[in-house]
Amino acid sequence: MQELHLPAATGAKPRSRGGWLAALAVFLVFVGLLVSGILERIHANATLRTETADTAIPTVSVVAPKRAAPSQEIVLPGNVQPFVTSPIFARTNGYLVHWYFDIGAHVKKGQLLAIISSPEVDQQLQQARSNLLTAQANLDLATITKTRYQGLLKAHAVSQQDVDNAVGTYNANKAIVEADQAAVEEYTALVSFERVYAPFDGVITARNTDIGDLINSGSTANPKTDLFHIAQPGVLRVYVNVPEEYSPQTKPGLTAELKLDEFPGRMFTGKLVRTADAINYTTRTLLVEVDVNNPSGELLSGAYAEVHFKIPGQASTYILPVDTLLFRKEGLNVTIVENGKAKLVPVTPGRDFGDSIEIVSGLQGNESVIMSPPDSIVTGETVKIATPQPSTPASAVGAKQ
C-alpha cells in the first residue's frame, strides 16, 4: 500500500509546554495576591473592630476613700454677748434732772445712775398720806365708840343693834385705813423710782437720755424710755449654731477655742456649758452656749468670733475629692468599680473643704471611686481602670534640665 502524507496546515505552530506553565504561574501569582489582599483586608477590619470596641470602653482613674481623723475640728461663726445685760427703764413718769454715768463707765450694784423729777407723784404721795391720817382718826373714833357700846351692853344701857352698828363702823374704818396705807406705799415706791440705781456690777454700754428729757414709764400708750444699757462683761456668752449632723457629738463640757480678727495669732479658751436640746426647724441647727472668762475686759461684747470645736469623728466618715461626685435627680452619688463594671452608690455629704468633701454615709472604705465620672455613666457599664503613671523622681528631673 502507498502511504499518504497529509500536508500541515498553513501558519499553524504547535503550542509549547513552557508557555502553558508560565501562564499558570502568572495566574497563580495573581490569585495569591488577590487572596492575600482579601485576607489582609479581613484582618485589618477585625483589628479595627477590636480597637473600636476597646476604645468604646471608657478608661477611668480611681481613688480610694480616705478615712477621716478620729477627732475633727469644725469652725463656726459665733456671736459674743455679755453674761448679763439689761436695759434700764424708768418706773415713774417725769423729767430727767441729772445723770451721773456715761457710756464705758464701770458701775457697782446700787450706784445712783440718774434722778427723775415727778412733781405729780410727789403730790399724790402727800395726798395719800393725808387720806391715811383722816382714815386713821376715823378708825380711832370708831374704836372708842365700839369699846364704849360693848361696855354699855353689859349693863343693858344700849341695844344690841347699837353695838352692831358701832362694830360695823369700826370694821369699815379699819378697811379704809388699810386701803389708804396701801396707797401711801404705792406712791412711796413710785417716788423711790425717781432715783435710778444700777441693778448689778457692769459697764454702761448705752445712754439714751439727757437732762430735761420727758421720761415715760410705759403706763400710757407711749413707748417706754430705756435710760441706760448695762452689761456684765466679766464672763462672756458665745452663741453658736451647730449644724444638725454634728449635734450628737456637741455636748456640754466640750472645749472651744475662739479666734477674733482684732487679736491675730491669739486663741481664747472657752467651754460649752449648755445646748438648746432642740433643732431649729428653720435653720436645722442646734444653738449652743460657750462661756469664756474675760476678767480684763479685753474681749468686747457684740464681737464676731470664729469658734473652733474639736469633736469626736464618726467611724464611717471618709474624705473624697469633690470631682468624684455625681449630682442626679435621685440625689448625690459616687461611682465605684466592681469587677470591671461601674456602679452608682448614693452617699450623704458632710463638711465641704473646697477641693475635698466629707462623706458621712454610703461608703465602706475599700471602694475604688472613679475620678471625674462622665455624666452619662450608668450602673453596669463596662469600664477600664487606667494604669497609674510612675512618678519621675525630682532628682531625675533636675538632671534632665
PyMOL commands that set and color helices and strands:
alter all, ss='L'
color gray80, all
select helices_A, chain A and resi 17-56+119-154+160-192+244-249+322-324+394-400
alter helices_A, ss='H'
color red, helices_A
select strands_A, chain A and resi 59-60+62-63+66-67+71-89+94-99+106-107+112-117+195-197+202-207+214-215+226-243+255-259+268-279+285-293+304-312+318-321+325-328+331-338+341-346+348-352+356-361+369-370+384-385
alter strands_A, ss='S'
color yellow, strands_A
deselect
rebuild
show_as cartoon
